[in-house]
């Protein structure tokens, strides 16, 4: 990794999780989407650098078309970068992805960012008539095409899973620079090398274990960039978290929503029931959960930034049914108090 560490950007992300109101009732998908837009506006007001929206196609998340939500935000914000977290490129058409993001880039005055990944769920494959047996091949092909399209120039390309492009120009034209396109990876060395082969920046999804476990992947990425003859590219990371007025408040606030979400996923994937001790360990000094008081979260972000050479740390502030008001408070604390504290710690 680079010896030179610039002060990192701090961003937030949401999957548009279906949240509950003060009485414990689940909100409608429509209300959650409206709340996500308010959360994005709050992120800019709090001086955060990035707002990301995930793409899902299941009942516990409201956002299946993040670019539309981001376009609404683009027209009501001025500075904050807007992107996906992630775009499930395997089950999409890169040409259509380019068209949507080039449009978003125009609306936002070049603030759009694409984080391309395979996602943590597979519902989009049967939904769009794709074969899960092609899981790896689809992403490889489509990322190859996206890496060419992002420059906004005529493209020559052929593959197995869509029509060839023969010096084809795709519209709208970009205004002044290529589309910012990250590759989101969850821990696979093959995925890290793939990002390096295309010369694209790396976005790590650190959702479990310890951030220290990712140092080898970051080193591999920088070595691979050199071997492929590419210039250095930024590395960013996605964490789950919540900023509260104290560590104890963060734990007690998160636990029921964490438990509900993890038990639902566990029933789908064969995991054991969620444990509060597991959440406490994740919130500990070496864990991947950026949750706790302002000082606790700032110290953990600063530590991970130094360890991995991060240019940006994003916090997924939504956590299952966690209420909108709690998330708004977390966003405010992250931008107004955690971000400047992270910069103080790294500048010391």
KAWOKA-V91207 format. One record per residue. RES is the residue in three letters. OMEGA is omega in whole degrees, 0 to 359 (999 if undefined). NEAR is the number of other ideal C-beta (glycine too) atoms within 10 Angstrom. D_FIRST is the distance of its C-alpha to the first C-alpha in Angstrom with 1 decimal. Layout:
res=(RES:RES)
omega=(OMEGA:OMEGA)
near=(NEAR:NEAR)
d_first=(D_FIRST:D_FIRST)
This chain:
res=(UNK:UNK:UNK:UNK:UNK:UNK:UNK:UNK:UNK:UNK:UNK:UNK:UNK:UNK:UNK:UNK:UNK:UNK:UNK:UNK:UNK:UNK:UNK:UNK:UNK:UNK:UNK:UNK:UNK:UNK:UNK:UNK:UNK:UNK:UNK:UNK:UNK:UNK:UNK:UNK:UNK:UNK:UNK:UNK:UNK:UNK:UNK:UNK:UNK:UNK:UNK:UNK:UNK:UNK:UNK:UNK:UNK:UNK:UNK:UNK:UNK:UNK:UNK:UNK:UNK:UNK:UNK:UNK:UNK:UNK:UNK:UNK:UNK:UNK:UNK:UNK:UNK:UNK:UNK:UNK:UNK:UNK:UNK:UNK:UNK:UNK:UNK:UNK:UNK:UNK:UNK:UNK:UNK:UNK:UNK:UNK:UNK:UNK:UNK:UNK:UNK:UNK:UNK:UNK:UNK:UNK:UNK:UNK:UNK:UNK:UNK:UNK:UNK:UNK:UNK:UNK:UNK:UNK:UNK:UNK:UNK:UNK:UNK:UNK:UNK:UNK:UNK:UNK:UNK:UNK:UNK:UNK:UNK:UNK:UNK:UNK:UNK:UNK:UNK:UNK:UNK:UNK:UNK:UNK:UNK:UNK:UNK:UNK:UNK:UNK:UNK:UNK:UNK:UNK:UNK:UNK:UNK:UNK:UNK:UNK:UNK:UNK:UNK:UNK:UNK:UNK:UNK:UNK:UNK:UNK:UNK:UNK:UNK:UNK:UNK:UNK:UNK:UNK:UNK:UNK:UNK:UNK:UNK:UNK:UNK:UNK:UNK:UNK:UNK:UNK:UNK:UNK:UNK:UNK:UNK:UNK:UNK:UNK:UNK:UNK:UNK:UNK:UNK:UNK:UNK:UNK:UNK:UNK:UNK:UNK:UNK:UNK:UNK:UNK:UNK:UNK:UNK:UNK:UNK:UNK:UNK:UNK:UNK:UNK:UNK:UNK:UNK:UNK:UNK:UNK:UNK:UNK:UNK:UNK:UNK:UNK:UNK:UNK:UNK:UNK:UNK:UNK:UNK:UNK:UNK:UNK:UNK:UNK:UNK:UNK:UNK:UNK:UNK:UNK:UNK:UNK:UNK:UNK:UNK:UNK:UNK:UNK:UNK:UNK:UNK:UNK:UNK:UNK:UNK:UNK:UNK:UNK:UNK:UNK:UNK:UNK:UNK:UNK:UNK:UNK:UNK:UNK:UNK:UNK:UNK:UNK:UNK:UNK:UNK:UNK:UNK:UNK:UNK:UNK:UNK:UNK:UNK:UNK:UNK:UNK:UNK:UNK:UNK:UNK:UNK:UNK:UNK:UNK:UNK:UNK:UNK:UNK:UNK:UNK:UNK:UNK:UNK:UNK:UNK:UNK:UNK:UNK:UNK:UNK:UNK:UNK:UNK:UNK:UNK:UNK:UNK:UNK:UNK:UNK:UNK:UNK:UNK:UNK:UNK:UNK:UNK:UNK:UNK:UNK:UNK:UNK:UNK:UNK)
omega=(183:177:182:182:175:178:188:166:176:181:177:180:174:172:185:180:178:187:179:178:184:179:179:179:179:178:176:175:182:181:177:179:177:178:178:178:177:179:176:177:178:179:176:181:180:178:173:190:186:173:183:180:181:177:177:183:181:193:182:175:187:190:173:180:186:182:178:177:181:177:176:178:181:182:182:175:184:192:190:176:186:181:179:182:8:164:181:189:182:184:179:176:182:178:178:177:177:183:181:183:175:176:177:179:178:181:187:185:173:177:186:176:177:169:183:179:179:178:182:178:185:182:183:182:177:181:182:172:181:183:180:176:180:188:183:184:180:182:180:181:187:175:177:179:181:179:177:183:188:181:178:180:174:188:169:184:170:180:184:194:169:180:179:173:184:184:186:174:179:187:4:177:177:186:188:181:176:174:175:187:176:170:178:180:182:179:181:176:180:179:178:180:178:178:180:181:179:181:183:179:189:177:183:172:182:187:179:179:183:176:181:181:183:182:179:179:179:177:178:180:181:177:181:176:180:182:179:176:180:175:178:179:181:174:177:180:178:176:168:179:179:175:180:182:176:177:182:179:180:181:184:177:184:195:184:181:175:181:181:181:183:178:176:178:179:179:178:190:177:178:174:179:181:180:177:178:177:177:178:179:179:179:181:186:183:183:185:182:180:185:179:179:177:183:180:183:180:180:181:178:179:180:180:179:179:184:188:181:187:171:177:172:178:178:171:187:178:183:180:186:179:186:181:183:178:179:178:178:179:178:181:180:182:182:187:185:182:183:178:178:175:181:175:182:182:179:184:999)
near=(16:12:5:7:14:12:13:25:17:25:26:27:23:29:24:23:23:19:24:17:13:8:5:9:8:13:18:11:15:9:15:20:19:16:21:27:17:15:22:26:17:19:29:20:14:21:14:26:19:22:30:25:28:26:25:20:18:13:9:17:19:24:23:19:12:25:24:14:23:28:18:18:25:22:8:11:20:9:10:23:20:27:28:29:26:26:27:26:27:26:23:19:15:26:19:10:24:25:16:21:25:20:16:25:25:16:16:21:12:14:21:24:26:26:26:27:26:23:21:14:18:16:15:19:20:12:12:13:7:17:11:10:9:15:15:12:14:23:21:15:20:23:24:16:22:24:21:17:24:24:14:20:13:12:20:10:19:11:16:8:15:15:11:10:19:10:9:13:10:17:10:12:10:18:11:8:11:13:20:19:25:26:28:24:23:15:15:11:13:9:22:25:18:20:25:23:17:18:13:22:21:27:25:26:22:21:15:14:13:17:23:13:13:23:14:11:19:20:14:15:25:18:13:18:21:11:11:12:7:14:7:13:18:17:25:23:26:25:24:22:27:29:26:22:13:13:17:11:15:24:19:12:20:25:15:16:20:24:17:17:17:18:14:13:16:13:10:10:7:7:11:9:10:18:11:14:8:17:20:14:14:22:23:15:9:13:19:26:27:30:28:25:19:19:14:21:30:25:18:26:27:22:17:24:26:14:16:24:22:24:19:21:29:28:27:21:26:28:26:20:19:22:17:20:12:19:23:17:18:28:26:17:19:28:23:15:17:30:24:14:16:24:16:12:16:17:8:6)
d_first=(0.0:3.8:6.5:8.8:9.6:12.6:15.1:14.6:17.4:19.4:21.4:23.9:24.9:28.1:29.7:33.1:34.1:37.9:38.6:41.8:44.0:45.5:48.2:45.7:46.6:44.0:43.6:44.2:41.5:42.8:42.5:39.0:38.0:39.7:38.0:34.5:35.4:36.5:33.2:31.3:33.6:33.1:29.3:29.8:32.4:30.1:27.6:24.9:22.6:22.9:25.5:25.0:27.8:27.7:30.1:32.4:35.9:37.4:39.8:37.5:35.4:37.0:34.7:35.0:34.6:31.7:32.0:35.6:34.6:31.8:34.5:36.7:34.0:33.3:36.9:36.9:33.6:32.4:28.8:26.8:24.6:26.2:24.9:25.2:23.6:24.1:26.3:27.6:27.3:28.8:32.1:32.2:33.0:30.2:32.9:34.1:30.7:30.2:33.6:33.1:29.7:31.1:34.0:31.9:30.0:33.4:34.7:31.7:31.3:27.9:26.4:26.0:22.9:23.0:20.9:22.1:22.4:24.9:25.8:26.8:30.5:32.5:35.6:34.9:35.5:39.2:39.7:38.9:40.4:37.4:37.3:34.7:35.0:33.1:30.2:27.4:29.2:29.8:26.2:25.1:27.9:27.7:24.0:24.7:27.6:25.7:23.0:26.0:28.0:25.5:26.2:29.8:31.3:33.8:32.4:33.5:32.6:34.3:33.7:35.7:35.5:36.5:38.6:37.2:36.4:38.1:36.8:37.1:36.4:35.5:36.5:36.1:34.4:31.3:31.9:29.1:25.7:24.4:24.2:20.8:20.0:17.3:17.3:17.8:17.0:18.3:16.6:17.7:15.6:18.1:17.4:13.6:14.6:17.3:15.3:13.3:16.7:18.1:15.3:15.3:12.9:12.1:14.1:14.1:17.5:17.3:21.1:21.7:20.8:18.0:14.6:13.4:14.4:11.7:8.7:9.8:10.1:6.6:5.7:9.0:8.5:6.2:8.7:11.4:11.0:11.5:14.3:16.0:15.9:14.3:12.6:9.3:10.1:9.7:9.1:12.2:14.1:17.8:19.6:23.4:25.1:28.0:28.5:32.0:34.1:33.4:31.5:34.9:35.7:32.4:33.1:36.8:36.1:33.5:35.3:38.2:36.1:33.3:36.1:37.9:34.9:33.6:37.1:37.7:34.5:35.5:38.9:37.4:34.9:36.6:34.7:36.6:37.7:35.2:35.2:34.8:33.2:30.4:29.9:30.1:27.4:25.1:25.8:25.2:22.5:20.2:21.4:19.9:22.8:22.4:26.1:28.3:29.3:27.5:26.3:25.1:23.2:21.7:20.5:19.0:17.1:15.8:14.8:12.9:11.3:10.0:9.2:7.2:6.2:9.3:11.4:14.3:15.9:19.1:21.9:24.5:27.4:30.1:31.2:34.1:37.3:35.9:38.2:37.4:38.4:36.0:33.1:34.2:34.2:30.7:29.4:31.3:29.8:26.2:26.6:29.0:27.9:24.6:22.6:23.9:23.5:19.8:19.5:21.7:19.8:16.5:18.5:20.4)
